Amino acid sequence: ISSGIPIYALSRHESTNRKVNLYRGVFPIYFPTIHTNHAEANQEAIDLMKKQKAVEDGDLVIITKGDLMGTDGGTNAMKIVEVGNMAKFVG
């Protein structure tokens, strides 16, 4: 299955990045954040993806993560944000 849209998986765990690399259309990015503040973590993730030329201002990005970052199987939130305007949430 391929969506035709790139999926970037950010993780600080190399084992997770290696597993994700096996999925077609999914690109792992090492993300060593330890932020507990969700807004800061979102901004840091977007900044890292911009630095790697994965996204640019104006792109829409879907961010998924858990309320308790670092907890396995804890993904329970999804947010759509516009790159370059993190204060303006879409949806």
PDB file of N, CA, C and O in Angstrom, chain B, residues numbered from 101:
ATOM      1  N   ILE B 101       0.856  -1.173   0.000  1.00  0.00           N
ATOM      2  CA  ILE B 101       0.000   0.000   0.000  1.00  0.00           C
ATOM      3  C   ILE B 101       0.898   1.229   0.000  1.00  0.00           C
ATOM      4  O   ILE B 101       1.856   1.317   0.767  1.00  0.00           O
ATOM      5  N   SER B 102       0.572   2.172  -0.870  1.00  0.00           N
ATOM      6  CA  SER B 102       1.332   3.415  -0.919  1.00  0.00           C
ATOM      7  C   SER B 102       0.368   4.573  -1.132  1.00  0.00           C
ATOM      8  O   SER B 102      -0.497   4.522  -2.006  1.00  0.00           O
ATOM      9  N   SER B 103       0.524   5.606  -0.332  1.00  0.00           N
ATOM     10  CA  SER B 103      -0.386   6.744  -0.433  1.00  0.00           C
ATOM     11  C   SER B 103       0.039   7.732  -1.508  1.00  0.00           C
ATOM     12  O   SER B 103      -0.762   8.560  -1.943  1.00  0.00           O
ATOM     13  N   GLY B 104       1.301   7.652  -1.942  1.00  0.00           N
ATOM     14  CA  GLY B 104       1.810   8.632  -2.882  1.00  0.00           C
ATOM     15  C   GLY B 104       2.230   9.920  -2.198  1.00  0.00           C
ATOM     16  O   GLY B 104       2.811  10.801  -2.832  1.00  0.00           O
ATOM     17  N   ILE B 105       1.945  10.035  -0.922  1.00  0.00           N
ATOM     18  CA  ILE B 105       2.339  11.193  -0.120  1.00  0.00           C
ATOM     19  C   ILE B 105       3.389  10.706   0.871  1.00  0.00           C
ATOM     20  O   ILE B 105       3.174   9.702   1.550  1.00  0.00           O
ATOM     21  N   PRO B 106       4.508  11.393   0.964  1.00  0.00           N
ATOM     22  CA  PRO B 106       5.547  10.911   1.891  1.00  0.00           C
ATOM     23  C   PRO B 106       5.086  10.981   3.343  1.00  0.00           C
ATOM     24  O   PRO B 106       4.382  11.903   3.755  1.00  0.00           O
ATOM     25  N   ILE B 107       5.504   9.986   4.089  1.00  0.00           N
ATOM     26  CA  ILE B 107       5.230   9.923   5.520  1.00  0.00           C
ATOM     27  C   ILE B 107       6.575   9.961   6.226  1.00  0.00           C
ATOM     28  O   ILE B 107       7.463   9.163   5.923  1.00  0.00           O
ATOM     29  N   TYR B 108       6.726  10.882   7.162  1.00  0.00           N
ATOM     30  CA  TYR B 108       7.966  11.004   7.925  1.00  0.00           C
ATOM     31  C   TYR B 108       7.688  10.546   9.350  1.00  0.00           C
ATOM     32  O   TYR B 108       6.790  11.058  10.018  1.00  0.00           O
ATOM     33  N   ALA B 109       8.468   9.581   9.799  1.00  0.00           N
ATOM     34  CA  ALA B 109       8.318   9.045  11.151  1.00  0.00           C
ATOM     35  C   ALA B 109       9.491   9.522  11.988  1.00  0.00           C
ATOM     36  O   ALA B 109      10.639   9.180  11.705  1.00  0.00           O
ATOM     37  N   LEU B 110       9.212  10.301  13.002  1.00  0.00           N
ATOM     38  CA  LEU B 110      10.269  10.852  13.855  1.00  0.00           C
ATOM     39  C   LEU B 110      10.335  10.063  15.154  1.00  0.00           C
ATOM     40  O   LEU B 110       9.334   9.895  15.849  1.00  0.00           O
ATOM     41  N   SER B 111      11.524   9.586  15.465  1.00  0.00           N
ATOM     42  CA  SER B 111      11.719   8.827  16.698  1.00  0.00           C
ATOM     43  C   SER B 111      13.146   8.998  17.186  1.00  0.00           C
ATOM     44  O   SER B 111      14.068   9.192  16.394  1.00  0.00           O
ATOM     45  N   ARG B 112      13.315   8.925  18.494  1.00  0.00           N
ATOM     46  CA  ARG B 112      14.663   8.976  19.053  1.00  0.00           C
ATOM     47  C   ARG B 112      15.253   7.576  19.188  1.00  0.00           C
ATOM     48  O   ARG B 112      16.412   7.419  19.572  1.00  0.00           O
ATOM     49  N   HIS B 113      14.453   6.560  18.870  1.00  0.00           N
ATOM     50  CA  HIS B 113      14.893   5.177  19.008  1.00  0.00           C
ATOM     51  C   HIS B 113      15.347   4.614  17.658  1.00  0.00           C
ATOM     52  O   HIS B 113      14.558   4.523  16.717  1.00  0.00           O
ATOM     53  N   GLU B 114      16.614   4.241  17.577  1.00  0.00           N
ATOM     54  CA  GLU B 114      17.142   3.694  16.325  1.00  0.00           C
ATOM     55  C   GLU B 114      16.411   2.425  15.908  1.00  0.00           C
ATOM     56  O   GLU B 114      16.213   2.195  14.715  1.00  0.00           O
ATOM     57  N   SER B 115      16.007   1.598  16.866  1.00  0.00           N
ATOM     58  CA  SER B 115      15.292   0.366  16.515  1.00  0.00           C
ATOM     59  C   SER B 115      13.965   0.694  15.826  1.00  0.00           C
ATOM     60  O   SER B 115      13.576   0.014  14.877  1.00  0.00           O
ATOM     61  N   THR B 116      13.276   1.726  16.296  1.00  0.00           N
ATOM     62  CA  THR B 116      12.031   2.156  15.654  1.00  0.00           C
ATOM     63  C   THR B 116      12.316   2.685  14.258  1.00  0.00           C
ATOM     64  O   THR B 116      11.597   2.361  13.313  1.00  0.00           O
ATOM     65  N   ASN B 117      13.353   3.493  14.118  1.00  0.00           N
ATOM     66  CA  ASN B 117      13.699   4.044  12.807  1.00  0.00           C
ATOM     67  C   ASN B 117      14.047   2.941  11.814  1.00  0.00           C
ATOM     68  O   ASN B 117      13.692   3.037  10.640  1.00  0.00           O
ATOM     69  N   ARG B 118      14.736   1.898  12.268  1.00  0.00           N
ATOM     70  CA  ARG B 118      15.071   0.784  11.370  1.00  0.00           C
ATOM     71  C   ARG B 118      13.813   0.048  10.924  1.00  0.00           C
ATOM     72  O   ARG B 118      13.692  -0.316   9.754  1.00  0.00           O
ATOM     73  N   LYS B 119      12.881  -0.172  11.837  1.00  0.00           N
ATOM     74  CA  LYS B 119      11.633  -0.856  11.483  1.00  0.00           C
ATOM     75  C   LYS B 119      10.811  -0.025  10.505  1.00  0.00           C
ATOM     76  O   LYS B 119      10.289  -0.545   9.519  1.00  0.00           O
ATOM     77  N   VAL B 120      10.703   1.266  10.786  1.00  0.00           N
ATOM     78  CA  VAL B 120       9.917   2.169   9.940  1.00  0.00           C
ATOM     79  C   VAL B 120      10.486   2.222   8.526  1.00  0.00           C
ATOM     80  O   VAL B 120       9.744   2.371   7.555  1.00  0.00           O
ATOM     81  N   ASN B 121      11.791   2.101   8.419  1.00  0.00           N
ATOM     82  CA  ASN B 121      12.454   2.160   7.120  1.00  0.00           C
ATOM     83  C   ASN B 121      12.009   1.030   6.190  1.00  0.00           C
ATOM     84  O   ASN B 121      12.204   1.123   4.978  1.00  0.00           O
ATOM     85  N   LEU B 122      11.423  -0.021   6.730  1.00  0.00           N
ATOM     86  CA  LEU B 122      10.962  -1.149   5.928  1.00  0.00           C
ATOM     87  C   LEU B 122       9.638  -0.868   5.224  1.00  0.00           C
ATOM     88  O   LEU B 122       9.278  -1.582   4.289  1.00  0.00           O
ATOM     89  N   TYR B 123       8.911   0.155   5.655  1.00  0.00           N
ATOM     90  CA  TYR B 123       7.624   0.487   5.049  1.00  0.00           C
ATOM     91  C   TYR B 123       7.819   1.391   3.840  1.00  0.00           C
ATOM     92  O   TYR B 123       8.532   2.393   3.904  1.00  0.00           O
ATOM     93  N   ARG B 124       7.171   1.021   2.735  1.00  0.00           N
ATOM     94  CA  ARG B 124       7.263   1.822   1.518  1.00  0.00           C
ATOM     95  C   ARG B 124       6.625   3.195   1.741  1.00  0.00           C
ATOM     96  O   ARG B 124       5.512   3.299   2.257  1.00  0.00           O
ATOM     97  N   GLY B 125       7.340   4.233   1.347  1.00  0.00           N
ATOM     98  CA  GLY B 125       6.814   5.590   1.443  1.00  0.00           C
ATOM     99  C   GLY B 125       6.943   6.227   2.811  1.00  0.00           C
ATOM    100  O   GLY B 125       6.476   7.347   3.022  1.00  0.00           O
ATOM    101  N   VAL B 126       7.580   5.517   3.758  1.00  0.00           N
ATOM    102  CA  VAL B 126       7.774   6.058   5.107  1.00  0.00           C
ATOM    103  C   VAL B 126       9.260   6.308   5.311  1.00  0.00           C
ATOM    104  O   VAL B 126      10.086   5.422   5.088  1.00  0.00           O
ATOM    105  N   PHE B 127       9.593   7.520   5.735  1.00  0.00           N
ATOM    106  CA  PHE B 127      10.985   7.919   5.873  1.00  0.00           C
ATOM    107  C   PHE B 127      11.285   8.252   7.335  1.00  0.00           C
ATOM    108  O   PHE B 127      10.706   9.185   7.890  1.00  0.00           O
ATOM    109  N   PRO B 128      12.187   7.492   7.958  1.00  0.00           N
ATOM    110  CA  PRO B 128      12.517   7.762   9.352  1.00  0.00           C
ATOM    111  C   PRO B 128      13.435   8.971   9.496  1.00  0.00           C
ATOM    112  O   PRO B 128      14.325   9.190   8.674  1.00  0.00           O
ATOM    113  N   ILE B 129      13.211   9.745  10.540  1.00  0.00           N
ATOM    114  CA  ILE B 129      14.074  10.877  10.876  1.00  0.00           C
ATOM    115  C   ILE B 129      14.400  10.765  12.361  1.00  0.00           C
ATOM    116  O   ILE B 129      13.503  10.711  13.202  1.00  0.00           O
ATOM    117  N   TYR B 130      15.689  10.732  12.671  1.00  0.00           N
ATOM    118  CA  TYR B 130      16.101  10.677  14.070  1.00  0.00           C
ATOM    119  C   TYR B 130      15.699  11.981  14.754  1.00  0.00           C
ATOM    120  O   TYR B 130      16.058  13.066  14.297  1.00  0.00           O
ATOM    121  N   PHE B 131      14.961  11.868  15.839  1.00  0.00           N
ATOM    122  CA  PHE B 131      14.399  13.026  16.536  1.00  0.00           C
ATOM    123  C   PHE B 131      14.638  12.862  18.034  1.00  0.00           C
ATOM    124  O   PHE B 131      13.822  12.260  18.732  1.00  0.00           O
ATOM    125  N   PRO B 132      15.764  13.398  18.533  1.00  0.00           N
ATOM    126  CA  PRO B 132      16.165  13.139  19.917  1.00  0.00           C
ATOM    127  C   PRO B 132      15.505  14.033  20.965  1.00  0.00           C
ATOM    128  O   PRO B 132      16.096  14.267  22.020  1.00  0.00           O
ATOM    129  N   THR B 133      14.330  14.527  20.712  1.00  0.00           N
ATOM    130  CA  THR B 133      13.693  15.451  21.652  1.00  0.00           C
ATOM    131  C   THR B 133      13.316  14.767  22.960  1.00  0.00           C
ATOM    132  O   THR B 133      13.035  13.569  23.005  1.00  0.00           O
ATOM    133  N   ILE B 134      13.320  15.554  23.999  1.00  0.00           N
ATOM    134  CA  ILE B 134      12.853  15.078  25.304  1.00  0.00           C
ATOM    135  C   ILE B 134      11.822  16.049  25.871  1.00  0.00           C
ATOM    136  O   ILE B 134      11.535  16.032  27.068  1.00  0.00           O
ATOM    137  N   HIS B 135      11.265  16.898  25.000  1.00  0.00           N
ATOM    138  CA  HIS B 135      10.280  17.894  25.441  1.00  0.00           C
ATOM    139  C   HIS B 135       9.034  17.212  25.982  1.00  0.00           C
ATOM    140  O   HIS B 135       8.582  16.201  25.445  1.00  0.00           O
ATOM    141  N   THR B 136       8.493  17.765  27.034  1.00  0.00           N
ATOM    142  CA  THR B 136       7.185  17.340  27.503  1.00  0.00           C
ATOM    143  C   THR B 136       6.131  18.359  27.089  1.00  0.00           C
ATOM    144  O   THR B 136       4.933  18.093  27.184  1.00  0.00           O
ATOM    145  N   ASN B 137       6.577  19.522  26.632  1.00  0.00           N
ATOM    146  CA  ASN B 137       5.673  20.551  26.136  1.00  0.00           C
ATOM    147  C   ASN B 137       5.349  20.227  24.679  1.00  0.00           C
ATOM    148  O   ASN B 137       6.235  20.223  23.824  1.00  0.00           O
ATOM    149  N   HIS B 138       4.075  19.957  24.405  1.00  0.00           N
ATOM    150  CA  HIS B 138       3.674  19.518  23.070  1.00  0.00           C
ATOM    151  C   HIS B 138       3.930  20.568  21.995  1.00  0.00           C
ATOM    152  O   HIS B 138       4.364  20.227  20.895  1.00  0.00           O
ATOM    153  N   ALA B 139       3.670  21.829  22.292  1.00  0.00           N
ATOM    154  CA  ALA B 139       3.891  22.886  21.301  1.00  0.00           C
ATOM    155  C   ALA B 139       5.366  22.979  20.928  1.00  0.00           C
ATOM    156  O   ALA B 139       5.700  23.143  19.755  1.00  0.00           O
ATOM    157  N   GLU B 140       6.251  22.876  21.922  1.00  0.00           N
ATOM    158  CA  GLU B 140       7.691  22.926  21.642  1.00  0.00           C
ATOM    159  C   GLU B 140       8.134  21.718  20.830  1.00  0.00           C
ATOM    160  O   GLU B 140       8.943  21.851  19.911  1.00  0.00           O
ATOM    161  N   ALA B 141       7.614  20.543  21.159  1.00  0.00           N
ATOM    162  CA  ALA B 141       7.964  19.334  20.411  1.00  0.00           C
ATOM    163  C   ALA B 141       7.480  19.434  18.969  1.00  0.00           C
ATOM    164  O   ALA B 141       8.207  19.063  18.047  1.00  0.00           O
ATOM    165  N   ASN B 142       6.255  19.934  18.763  1.00  0.00           N
ATOM    166  CA  ASN B 142       5.733  20.120  17.404  1.00  0.00           C
ATOM    167  C   ASN B 142       6.628  21.056  16.607  1.00  0.00           C
ATOM    168  O   ASN B 142       6.994  20.760  15.470  1.00  0.00           O
ATOM    169  N   GLN B 143       6.981  22.195  17.214  1.00  0.00           N
ATOM    170  CA  GLN B 143       7.807  23.180  16.517  1.00  0.00           C
ATOM    171  C   GLN B 143       9.182  22.605  16.202  1.00  0.00           C
ATOM    172  O   GLN B 143       9.705  22.811  15.107  1.00  0.00           O
ATOM    173  N   GLU B 144       9.767  21.888  17.148  1.00  0.00           N
ATOM    174  CA  GLU B 144      11.083  21.295  16.915  1.00  0.00           C
ATOM    175  C   GLU B 144      11.028  20.260  15.785  1.00  0.00           C
ATOM    176  O   GLU B 144      11.950  20.175  14.975  1.00  0.00           O
ATOM    177  N   ALA B 145       9.956  19.483  15.733  1.00  0.00           N
ATOM    178  CA  ALA B 145       9.795  18.491  14.666  1.00  0.00           C
ATOM    179  C   ALA B 145       9.682  19.175  13.308  1.00  0.00           C
ATOM    180  O   ALA B 145      10.330  18.759  12.347  1.00  0.00           O
ATOM    181  N   ILE B 146       8.870  20.213  13.224  1.00  0.00           N
ATOM    182  CA  ILE B 146       8.710  20.949  11.966  1.00  0.00           C
ATOM    183  C   ILE B 146      10.026  21.601  11.568  1.00  0.00           C
ATOM    184  O   ILE B 146      10.406  21.552  10.398  1.00  0.00           O
ATOM    185  N   ASP B 147      10.729  22.211  12.519  1.00  0.00           N
ATOM    186  CA  ASP B 147      12.020  22.841  12.216  1.00  0.00           C
ATOM    187  C   ASP B 147      13.015  21.821  11.669  1.00  0.00           C
ATOM    188  O   ASP B 147      13.746  22.111  10.722  1.00  0.00           O
ATOM    189  N   LEU B 148      13.045  20.631  12.261  1.00  0.00           N
ATOM    190  CA  LEU B 148      13.947  19.581  11.794  1.00  0.00           C
ATOM    191  C   LEU B 148      13.592  19.146  10.381  1.00  0.00           C
ATOM    192  O   LEU B 148      14.480  18.955   9.550  1.00  0.00           O
ATOM    193  N   MET B 149      12.302  18.988  10.101  1.00  0.00           N
ATOM    194  CA  MET B 149      11.872  18.576   8.763  1.00  0.00           C
ATOM    195  C   MET B 149      12.148  19.672   7.732  1.00  0.00           C
ATOM    196  O   MET B 149      12.474  19.368   6.585  1.00  0.00           O
ATOM    197  N   LYS B 150      12.020  20.945   8.127  1.00  0.00           N
ATOM    198  CA  LYS B 150      12.367  22.045   7.219  1.00  0.00           C
ATOM    199  C   LYS B 150      13.863  22.036   6.920  1.00  0.00           C
ATOM    200  O   LYS B 150      14.275  22.237   5.777  1.00  0.00           O
ATOM    201  N   LYS B 151      14.668  21.804   7.945  1.00  0.00           N
ATOM    202  CA  LYS B 151      16.119  21.765   7.773  1.00  0.00           C
ATOM    203  C   LYS B 151      16.524  20.661   6.803  1.00  0.00           C
ATOM    204  O   LYS B 151      17.478  20.817   6.041  1.00  0.00           O
ATOM    205  N   GLN B 152      15.797  19.546   6.831  1.00  0.00           N
ATOM    206  CA  GLN B 152      16.099  18.425   5.949  1.00  0.00           C
ATOM    207  C   GLN B 152      15.391  18.544   4.600  1.00  0.00           C
ATOM    208  O   GLN B 152      15.440  17.623   3.785  1.00  0.00           O
ATOM    209  N   LYS B 153      14.732  19.682   4.368  1.00  0.00           N
ATOM    210  CA  LYS B 153      14.035  19.961   3.109  1.00  0.00           C
ATOM    211  C   LYS B 153      12.877  18.991   2.846  1.00  0.00           C
ATOM    212  O   LYS B 153      12.516  18.745   1.695  1.00  0.00           O
ATOM    213  N   ALA B 154      12.301  18.447   3.916  1.00  0.00           N
ATOM    214  CA  ALA B 154      11.164  17.544   3.785  1.00  0.00           C
ATOM    215  C   ALA B 154       9.859  18.324   3.645  1.00  0.00           C
ATOM    216  O   ALA B 154       8.917  17.860   3.002  1.00  0.00           O
ATOM    217  N   VAL B 155       9.809  19.515   4.252  1.00  0.00           N
ATOM    218  CA  VAL B 155       8.630  20.376   4.177  1.00  0.00           C
ATOM    219  C   VAL B 155       9.087  21.813   3.990  1.00  0.00           C
ATOM    220  O   VAL B 155      10.252  22.146   4.204  1.00  0.00           O
ATOM    221  N   GLU B 156       8.147  22.654   3.588  1.00  0.00           N
ATOM    222  CA  GLU B 156       8.443  24.086   3.455  1.00  0.00           C
ATOM    223  C   GLU B 156       7.232  24.876   3.919  1.00  0.00           C
ATOM    224  O   GLU B 156       6.143  24.324   4.073  1.00  0.00           O
ATOM    225  N   ASP B 157       7.425  26.165   4.140  1.00  0.00           N
ATOM    226  CA  ASP B 157       6.337  27.026   4.602  1.00  0.00           C
ATOM    227  C   ASP B 157       5.131  26.890   3.685  1.00  0.00           C
ATOM    228  O   ASP B 157       5.263  26.877   2.461  1.00  0.00           O
ATOM    229  N   GLY B 158       3.963  26.790   4.289  1.00  0.00           N
ATOM    230  CA  GLY B 158       2.720  26.656   3.543  1.00  0.00           C
ATOM    231  C   GLY B 158       2.239  25.219   3.428  1.00  0.00           C
ATOM    232  O   GLY B 158       1.057  24.990   3.172  1.00  0.00           O
ATOM    233  N   ASP B 159       3.133  24.234   3.612  1.00  0.00           N
ATOM    234  CA  ASP B 159       2.725  22.827   3.569  1.00  0.00           C
ATOM    235  C   ASP B 159       1.829  22.516   4.760  1.00  0.00           C
ATOM    236  O   ASP B 159       1.990  23.086   5.840  1.00  0.00           O
ATOM    237  N   LEU B 160       0.887  21.608   4.551  1.00  0.00           N
ATOM    238  CA  LEU B 160       0.084  21.097   5.657  1.00  0.00           C
ATOM    239  C   LEU B 160       0.701  19.788   6.123  1.00  0.00           C
ATOM    240  O   LEU B 160       1.080  18.945   5.310  1.00  0.00           O
ATOM    241  N   VAL B 161       0.800  19.624   7.427  1.00  0.00           N
ATOM    242  CA  VAL B 161       1.423  18.452   8.025  1.00  0.00           C
ATOM    243  C   VAL B 161       0.473  17.881   9.071  1.00  0.00           C
ATOM    244  O   VAL B 161      -0.134  18.625   9.841  1.00  0.00           O
ATOM    245  N   ILE B 162       0.350  16.568   9.093  1.00  0.00           N
ATOM    246  CA  ILE B 162      -0.421  15.900  10.133  1.00  0.00           C
ATOM    247  C   ILE B 162       0.565  15.385  11.169  1.00  0.00           C
ATOM    248  O   ILE B 162       1.486  14.637  10.841  1.00  0.00           O
ATOM    249  N   ILE B 163       0.371  15.784  12.407  1.00  0.00           N
ATOM    250  CA  ILE B 163       1.227  15.344  13.506  1.00  0.00           C
ATOM    251  C   ILE B 163       0.408  14.404  14.381  1.00  0.00           C
ATOM    252  O   ILE B 163      -0.683  14.754  14.831  1.00  0.00           O
ATOM    253  N   THR B 164       0.941  13.204  14.621  1.00  0.00           N
ATOM    254  CA  THR B 164       0.305  12.281  15.558  1.00  0.00           C
ATOM    255  C   THR B 164       1.288  11.987  16.681  1.00  0.00           C
ATOM    256  O   THR B 164       2.489  11.843  16.452  1.00  0.00           O
ATOM    257  N   LYS B 165       0.769  11.900  17.876  1.00  0.00           N
ATOM    258  CA  LYS B 165       1.607  11.563  19.033  1.00  0.00           C
ATOM    259  C   LYS B 165       0.704  11.298  20.222  1.00  0.00           C
ATOM    260  O   LYS B 165      -0.513  11.467  20.151  1.00  0.00           O
ATOM    261  N   GLY B 166       1.317  10.882  21.305  1.00  0.00           N
ATOM    262  CA  GLY B 166       0.552  10.598  22.509  1.00  0.00           C
ATOM    263  C   GLY B 166       0.621  11.734  23.509  1.00  0.00           C
ATOM    264  O   GLY B 166       1.542  12.550  23.481  1.00  0.00           O
ATOM    265  N   ASP B 167      -0.361  11.776  24.391  1.00  0.00           N
ATOM    266  CA  ASP B 167      -0.337  12.764  25.472  1.00  0.00           C
ATOM    267  C   ASP B 167       0.898  12.592  26.337  1.00  0.00           C
ATOM    268  O   ASP B 167       1.484  13.570  26.801  1.00  0.00           O
ATOM    269  N   LEU B 168       1.287  11.349  26.548  1.00  0.00           N
ATOM    270  CA  LEU B 168       2.482  11.045  27.327  1.00  0.00           C
ATOM    271  C   LEU B 168       3.574  10.621  26.357  1.00  0.00           C
ATOM    272  O   LEU B 168       3.713   9.437  26.051  1.00  0.00           O
ATOM    273  N   MET B 169       4.346  11.586  25.876  1.00  0.00           N
ATOM    274  CA  MET B 169       5.397  11.271  24.919  1.00  0.00           C
ATOM    275  C   MET B 169       6.397  10.322  25.550  1.00  0.00           C
ATOM    276  O   MET B 169       6.761  10.457  26.718  1.00  0.00           O
ATOM    277  N   GLY B 170       6.837   9.349  24.745  1.00  0.00           N
ATOM    278  CA  GLY B 170       7.793   8.368  25.225  1.00  0.00           C
ATOM    279  C   GLY B 170       7.132   7.111  25.752  1.00  0.00           C
ATOM    280  O   GLY B 170       7.822   6.189  26.186  1.00  0.00           O
ATOM    281  N   THR B 171       5.801   7.054  25.723  1.00  0.00           N
ATOM    282  CA  THR B 171       5.071   5.879  26.171  1.00  0.00           C
ATOM    283  C   THR B 171       4.694   5.041  24.965  1.00  0.00           C
ATOM    284  O   THR B 171       4.011   5.524  24.062  1.00  0.00           O
ATOM    285  N   ASP B 172       5.130   3.790  24.942  1.00  0.00           N
ATOM    286  CA  ASP B 172       4.818   2.904  23.821  1.00  0.00           C
ATOM    287  C   ASP B 172       3.312   2.719  23.681  1.00  0.00           C
ATOM    288  O   ASP B 172       2.601   2.526  24.667  1.00  0.00           O
ATOM    289  N   GLY B 173       2.838   2.782  22.431  1.00  0.00           N
ATOM    290  CA  GLY B 173       1.430   2.555  22.159  1.00  0.00           C
ATOM    291  C   GLY B 173       0.519   3.651  22.667  1.00  0.00           C
ATOM    292  O   GLY B 173      -0.686   3.439  22.801  1.00  0.00           O
ATOM    293  N   GLY B 174       1.066   4.811  22.949  1.00  0.00           N
ATOM    294  CA  GLY B 174       0.272   5.876  23.549  1.00  0.00           C
ATOM    295  C   GLY B 174      -0.231   6.928  22.582  1.00  0.00           C
ATOM    296  O   GLY B 174      -0.713   7.973  23.020  1.00  0.00           O
ATOM    297  N   THR B 175      -0.135   6.686  21.260  1.00  0.00           N
ATOM    298  CA  THR B 175      -0.588   7.690  20.297  1.00  0.00           C
ATOM    299  C   THR B 175      -2.096   7.855  20.421  1.00  0.00           C
ATOM    300  O   THR B 175      -2.850   6.902  20.220  1.00  0.00           O
ATOM    301  N   ASN B 176      -2.531   9.060  20.750  1.00  0.00           N
ATOM    302  CA  ASN B 176      -3.959   9.301  20.922  1.00  0.00           C
ATOM    303  C   ASN B 176      -4.372  10.700  20.468  1.00  0.00           C
ATOM    304  O   ASN B 176      -5.469  11.160  20.787  1.00  0.00           O
ATOM    305  N   ALA B 177      -3.503  11.368  19.730  1.00  0.00           N
ATOM    306  CA  ALA B 177      -3.826  12.723  19.290  1.00  0.00           C
ATOM    307  C   ALA B 177      -3.347  12.935  17.856  1.00  0.00           C
ATOM    308  O   ALA B 177      -2.313  12.409  17.445  1.00  0.00           O
ATOM    309  N   MET B 178      -4.119  13.714  17.109  1.00  0.00           N
ATOM    310  CA  MET B 178      -3.739  14.063  15.745  1.00  0.00           C
ATOM    311  C   MET B 178      -4.034  15.544  15.555  1.00  0.00           C
ATOM    312  O   MET B 178      -5.084  16.038  15.966  1.00  0.00           O
ATOM    313  N   LYS B 179      -3.097  16.245  14.928  1.00  0.00           N
ATOM    314  CA  LYS B 179      -3.245  17.680  14.714  1.00  0.00           C
ATOM    315  C   LYS B 179      -2.769  17.995  13.298  1.00  0.00           C
ATOM    316  O   LYS B 179      -1.749  17.468  12.854  1.00  0.00           O
ATOM    317  N   ILE B 180      -3.493  18.841  12.597  1.00  0.00           N
ATOM    318  CA  ILE B 180      -3.091  19.314  11.276  1.00  0.00           C
ATOM    319  C   ILE B 180      -2.573  20.730  11.450  1.00  0.00           C
ATOM    320  O   ILE B 180      -3.279  21.600  11.961  1.00  0.00           O
ATOM    321  N   VAL B 181      -1.331  20.961  11.022  1.00  0.00           N
ATOM    322  CA  VAL B 181      -0.731  22.284  11.169  1.00  0.00           C
ATOM    323  C   VAL B 181      -0.172  22.755   9.836  1.00  0.00           C
ATOM    324  O   VAL B 181       0.194  21.952   8.978  1.00  0.00           O
ATOM    325  N   GLU B 182      -0.115  24.060   9.682  1.00  0.00           N
ATOM    326  CA  GLU B 182       0.489  24.667   8.502  1.00  0.00           C
ATOM    327  C   GLU B 182       1.929  25.034   8.839  1.00  0.00           C
ATOM    328  O   GLU B 182       2.187  25.758   9.800  1.00  0.00           O
ATOM    329  N   VAL B 183       2.857  24.529   8.041  1.00  0.00           N
ATOM    330  CA  VAL B 183       4.272  24.822   8.264  1.00  0.00           C
ATOM    331  C   VAL B 183       4.487  26.319   8.102  1.00  0.00           C
ATOM    332  O   VAL B 183       4.018  26.924   7.138  1.00  0.00           O
ATOM    333  N   GLY B 184       5.197  26.906   9.052  1.00  0.00           N
ATOM    334  CA  GLY B 184       5.458  28.339   9.026  1.00  0.00           C
ATOM    335  C   GLY B 184       4.438  29.139   9.796  1.00  0.00           C
ATOM    336  O   GLY B 184       4.586  30.348   9.969  1.00  0.00           O
ATOM    337  N   ASN B 185       3.398  28.464  10.260  1.00  0.00           N
ATOM    338  CA  ASN B 185       2.358  29.154  11.015  1.00  0.00           C
ATOM    339  C   ASN B 185       1.776  28.192  12.043  1.00  0.00           C
ATOM    340  O   ASN B 185       0.601  27.833  11.979  1.00  0.00           O
ATOM    341  N   MET B 186       2.607  27.782  12.986  1.00  0.00           N
ATOM    342  CA  MET B 186       2.186  26.782  13.965  1.00  0.00           C
ATOM    343  C   MET B 186       1.037  27.266  14.840  1.00  0.00           C
ATOM    344  O   MET B 186       0.306  26.448  15.399  1.00  0.00           O
ATOM    345  N   ALA B 187       0.865  28.562  14.969  1.00  0.00           N
ATOM    346  CA  ALA B 187      -0.224  29.076  15.804  1.00  0.00           C
ATOM    347  C   ALA B 187      -1.568  28.905  15.113  1.00  0.00           C
ATOM    348  O   ALA B 187      -2.611  28.937  15.766  1.00  0.00           O
ATOM    349  N   LYS B 188      -1.551  28.723  13.790  1.00  0.00           N
ATOM    350  CA  LYS B 188      -2.792  28.595  13.030  1.00  0.00           C
ATOM    351  C   LYS B 188      -3.046  27.116  12.756  1.00  0.00           C
ATOM    352  O   LYS B 188      -2.420  26.529  11.874  1.00  0.00           O
ATOM    353  N   PHE B 189      -3.947  26.525  13.497  1.00  0.00           N
ATOM    354  CA  PHE B 189      -4.245  25.112  13.326  1.00  0.00           C
ATOM    355  C   PHE B 189      -5.384  24.957  12.346  1.00  0.00           C
ATOM    356  O   PHE B 189      -6.324  25.752  12.331  1.00  0.00           O
ATOM    357  N   VAL B 190      -5.292  23.925  11.527  1.00  0.00           N
ATOM    358  CA  VAL B 190      -6.305  23.641  10.523  1.00  0.00           C
ATOM    359  C   VAL B 190      -7.120  22.453  11.009  1.00  0.00           C
ATOM    360  O   VAL B 190      -6.554  21.468  11.484  1.00  0.00           O
ATOM    361  N   GLY B 191      -8.428  22.530  10.900  1.00  0.00           N
ATOM    362  CA  GLY B 191      -9.289  21.396  11.225  1.00  0.00           C
ATOM    363  C   GLY B 191      -9.701  21.289  12.626  1.00  0.00           C
ATOM    364  O   GLY B 191     -10.427  20.363  12.987  1.00  0.00           O
TER     365      GLY B 191
END
